[in-house]
Amino acid sequence: MEEDIKIIERALAACTDEYREQADTWKTLETKAQVAITIAGVFLAAVFAFTRDPGLHCSIQMFLGITLLALLLTLFCALWVLKVEEFDLPY
């Protein structure tokens, strides 16, 4: 009986450690996503500021369009990371 209790305690400790690890991972991902959103927002504003110039060369307009798509993809991925997920507690 005591051996069973020790096994259960070890399993609970392992689950608690794994939960703590996953929580740390989520905190790190959330922090990086917030930074990515901020930086992408700044560059997005810069892209829109540059596109106001009517005399832009076609290659520059194409480059700004590709940059805009990359920034929007970055924003989408960062917002996807911030999506709330439910997961069970280990105990």
C-alpha angles and dihedrals in degrees: 000000000000090000090055091051091051091050091050092048091051091049091050091049091050092049091048091051091048091049091051090050092051092047090052090049091052091049090052093048091048092051092049091047092052091051091047091051091051094048093044089051092054093049091044089057089049092052091052091047091053093047092060090075105095094200098065118139116247094245091053091050090051091049091050090049092053089046090051091052091049091050092048090050089050091051092048093050093046092050089048089057090052092055110120114250127191120221132169125254114245094239 
